[in-house]
Amino acid sequence: MSTIAKNIAKVGERIREAAQAAGREAATVGLLAVSKTKPAADIREAFAAGLHDFGENYLQEALAKQAELGDLPLTWHFIGPIQSNKCKAIAEHFAWVHSVDRLKVAQRLSDLRPDDLPPLNVCLQVNISGEASKSGCAPEQLAELAVAVARLPRLKLRGLMAIPEPCDDPHEQRAVFARVRALADELNASLPLDLDTLSMGMSHDLEAAIAEGATWVRIGTALFGARDYPAPSI
Ligand SMILES: *Cc1c(COP(=O)(O)O)cnc(C)c1O
């Protein structure tokens, strides 16, 4: 078995154990393979080992890999910071965007989503770590953003995404993910919205995220090995 195939098996086992501990079906937790900085060959290998969903942070890099992998039925997720001038290509080339954190970007993505594609699935990135974080919508502004995004015709608002400040304590990890889940529950109850997605949990904290209801865990290092690039900015 290749290293990537072995890693996929290990991560699958972690997901199954965490789901079981939480009394959840493992099938309710999606594995989003974060392939940023990794070559197309790694994605091909991961696909051969059973993965279909891939997350990328950098548009140009993602487009190059998509062109190389056009023969595979992959689902692409954009998970990085979004500049306005990238919205057209993102709207054209991805099925999901996890990192929407302002209305201007959401509007552009909706306006530029091609008619022959289904609505673009989006998550709102919430700034759950306060001042430490550079991106994400402040929790106090989330309801207003969610209402506006839910009205955009070519987007489907699916849920919330968060990148907590790195932390080694599993209890603290869970407490932060619990806050994300509570925000989604509030939006569903008060607005009401129909959010079914929590995109949270990475290589080092997927267990805590699954315990608090993650439906996508975004896993890079544990599948593809360490990157030269720095960790994502929170
Ligand atoms: C890089 C990245 C990940 C993957 O992180 P790992 O620690 O390598 O699993 C997940 N989410 C986002 C937004 C990222 O940028």
The ligand as an SDF file (V2000), in Angstrom:
LIG
                    3D

 15 15  0  0  0  0  0  0  0  0999 V2000
   -4.3360   23.7120    5.3390 C   0  0  0  0  0  0  0  0  0  0  0  0
   -5.7230   23.7290    5.8340 C   0  0  0  0  0  0  0  0  0  0  0  0
   -6.3020   22.6050    6.4380 C   0  0  0  0  0  0  0  0  0  0  0  0
   -5.5480   21.3080    6.6920 C   0  0  0  0  0  0  0  0  0  0  0  0
   -4.7680   21.4140    7.8340 O   0  0  0  0  0  0  0  0  0  0  0  0
   -3.9120   20.1540    8.3810 P   0  0  0  0  0  0  0  0  0  0  0  0
   -3.5050   20.5780    9.7310 O   0  0  0  0  0  0  0  0  0  0  0  0
   -2.7660   19.9720    7.4390 O   0  0  0  0  0  0  0  0  0  0  0  0
   -4.8200   18.9830    8.3940 O   0  0  0  0  0  0  0  0  0  0  0  0
   -7.6270   22.6810    6.8110 C   0  0  0  0  0  0  0  0  0  0  0  0
   -8.3530   23.7960    6.6180 N   0  0  0  0  0  0  0  0  0  0  0  0
   -7.8320   24.8970    6.0440 C   0  0  0  0  0  0  0  0  0  0  0  0
   -8.6850   26.0890    5.8510 C   0  0  0  0  0  0  0  0  0  0  0  0
   -6.5140   24.8960    5.6460 C   0  0  0  0  0  0  0  0  0  0  0  0
   -6.0050   26.0120    5.0980 O   0  0  0  0  0  0  0  0  0  0  0  0
  1  2  1  0
  2  3  1  0
  2 14  2  0
  3  4  1  0
  3 10  2  0
  4  5  1  0
  5  6  1  0
  6  7  2  0
  6  8  1  0
  6  9  1  0
 10 11  1  0
 11 12  2  0
 12 13  1  0
 12 14  1  0
 14 15  1  0
M  END
$$$$
